[in-house]
Amino acid sequence: MMRDNDTDDASELLSVSEFSQEDEDNTSSHDDGSDAEHHQKKKKKKKGDEIGTKESKSVFRAKLMVYLVLVVSCVTASVLTYFFTSDQETDDFEKDFKVFADEIVRVANDVLQVKIDVVESLSISTTSYATKEGHQFPFVTLPDFEIQTQKAREMASSELILMTPLVDKTAGPQWENYTKFEGSWIEQGLVIQGLPGVNPGPIPGIHDLEESDHHNAGLDQSSDDADSARLGVYAPIWQTGPAPINASIVNSDFLSDETFAELAEQVVRSRLPFVSRMGRLPIAKYFANLGDTLDSPYSFVLSPIFKDFNENADIVGLYYIVVPWDIYFRDILPLGVGDIEVVVSDSCDGVVTYAINGPNSWLKSRGDTHNSGFDNLRVTGSIDIEGQDADNEELCHYTLQVYPTKSMKSDYESQDPLIFAIVVAFIFVFTTMVFLVYDWAVQRRQWMIIRAARKTQAIVSSLFPKNVQDRIMKDVDEEVQREANAPFASRGNRTKDQLQNFLKGKEGEKSDEGDEDVGAIGPKRSKPIADLFPEATIIFADIVGFTAWSSTREPSQVFQLLETIYHVFDEIANRRRVFKVETVGDCYVAVAGLPEPRKDHAIVMARFARDCLGQFTQTVKAMVVELGPDTEELGLRIGLHSGPVTAGVLRGERARFQLFGDTVNTTARMESTGLPNKVHISQETADLLTAAGKSAWLRTRRETVVAKGKGELQTYWLESTGEANTVTTAGESDVDDSKEQTDGTQSAPNVAPAAPAVPSADKYNRLVAWNCDILAKLLTQIVARRESRNTQPDTV
């Protein structure tokens, strides 16, 4: 092959030399032109100068047009870049705001749900305690209430939790006596708060909520038309978390307030938690460190306390969690996000505006004070409570309207549009300058070429006839074409470099950091990816005679055969839904029944094996012309076995899908003890085929097979299309060529290992004749090529 290339190159050089010699002969014969011909040439030169001048003016006008287009393009591109970049910043701002606004609405609902879960948990724990201790409501006092509510307040981000039992009016005096004797929880709570020296004072009797400042001590001051009459009970404040610094808040009747009375009625009627309207908390002054915190808008989250855990249990009390509204918007946005305004409105005419900056939130103002310039970006959401009727006008339903601010938008505005516009303008200006320099260089070179061309044309016209000029022009065109194709011609070297890099890359997968400690234990990995497939059929297909055949072939021919055969097998596998596992040398391994289990795995694999055997025979016969006369003598030995298989990904430097188990070993033995161009089947696979009604496919092998670790095995042949139903004789050879087992052992003991295949003289003669034919064809092509170029062979 190398000699052919050298010969071709020498032929091309010789051809160019001959053309040059012929041109010189024509030049010497052209010097004797007539005066008439010389006069004609002068006229042509003058006409050519006129055409050149006209073309120069056209080129000059084209240049001016190009310069004008560049200037207009520069301005247009700069303006478009500026507005495009500005629009991109605006789009980013609007997209990010939409994401943040949706997150605010979602988190606000999640926060409310957490608070509902906390207050329901307190209700359940109170019922559980009363039931377990045998206490009767309302005479229930939870121990360690300060500690329990401290944890609950942390979970609900609340500053105050209240418990109000429902006390029947007839039991009012008894309740007042009970609270005087059970009020020690207040002192205990103050000690836990670190306020042991605070004197909360005595616990008053049941009184209206607004009269707590007067320390009302009896029931006689409650009016007959009090709102507590709606339910016929009192709802006095009993235990609180934290404990109050002024005990006069205890026994304040929440039902004396119209708002709480209406909300309590809804809770009792629906037996579900509810949220009150927005307002201020007048009782904040009765608790330490709560005056400033609870002065902002708040809402109560109410949950009923049930007498027991029966489905229709009576409601015996209420839990209240006091939650400022700014809690709903804290720790939502990441640090650095500009101001976002949230307008909170309820159906009870309460409207406030909150500002959010990163993880912080605060009350901006009462009422809707958002920037109306961002109304087009408004994101609206609602705070929904599960089980609450959204159409119930007696309840307060909350709506959130989220707006961006100028501060947030300014965070997305930068000098990038102006910078990018200037860069684009600079690029155009620089391009124009380069174009001017290039045009000057081209113009200068063009004039030099024109002068040289005129001289050359004059010489050529004066020396050569017309036919020689045409040939010279043709040679020039060919040279220009060769120069134009030169970069493409160099792709062969780049392709070679890429192949080398690819091969080095594969080698590069190994560690370059030196030898590793083989005794060291690697990093702990996750659970391996592996499964046991109880029903599968495996095939081993080995090419018989491949070793001897490949020893007389070039490597490219060996791989051409394997690639062609394996490609055919892969197509059959895809059609039959058989999973190809791997190829080991000239052995093809596949399995049916995994990774997708299927009941007909034995039938599918039998058909697959039969198709592979038929296609193999056709393929090797078709490749005789390319690969040699003994290619059709190659055979295919196939073994099938069914059983459980462990399969999975064997992780490591090169992870692969692997099969393990006794079924794999048995399949290898079925293949090694089979015959060329036959499908050897184990008893297990034969039983599956028989059970599926495919017993006609089977032919019993007369002699048993002795497999290592298995003993004697009864096996079968798979009938091929058109194959006679004959019984294998005992004299048939079981092994065509020596093949080592996957576990390192040789084939079964009762099968004599075959001697190394020695090609016969007839095979050698046919192979030599085939190579001679190929060589003769190549020589014929070389001779024909030389004759077409009118060249002579190299002489020694």
Order of alpha helices (4+ residues) and beta strands (2+ residues): alpha-alpha-alpha-beta-beta-alpha-alpha-beta-beta-beta-beta-alpha-beta-beta-beta-beta-beta-beta-beta-beta-alpha-alpha-alpha-alpha-beta-alpha-alpha-beta-beta-alpha-alpha-beta-beta-alpha-beta-alpha-beta-beta-beta-beta-alpha
